[in-house]
Amino acid sequence: MQYLDNLYRLAISLWTGGIAIFTLMLTPILFKTESRDIAARIVGNLFPGYFRWGLACGLIALICRLTRSGISLKLPLITIIIMLAVTSFQAFYLEPRVAELKQRIGSFESTQKDHPLRKEFSRLHGVSAVCNLTVLAGGVVLVVLP
């Protein structure tokens, strides 16, 4: 059953590493080197695959954990379930709403920051950022746990 432990660690590491690269490297570089509208379009196009990646890695990790340990190791199991729930919330609730708002806004460069659609976008973006950091923190905990 060592292969299940290895697959579990690999899934958690790929999930957490993907979040770290996307959040801490790719997105800031895009917004620094491209116009806001172009960077937002690129990131928006990547989000569906980004969330599918997280859900796939999370499901693999969950299945490995349940198959190998059952529910005896509660902290890892609870952490994975929370991470999957947060990622699902982002993928199926937040991302579609943010995408729809971005379409309605049209251009972030020409729409005033105090416009109601921009304010709603900022609010949802903040919620999404907190969700993303929560999943990243959970992944770090799981990588560090023995």
Order of alpha helices (4+ residues) and beta strands (2+ residues): alpha-alpha-alpha-alpha-alpha-alpha
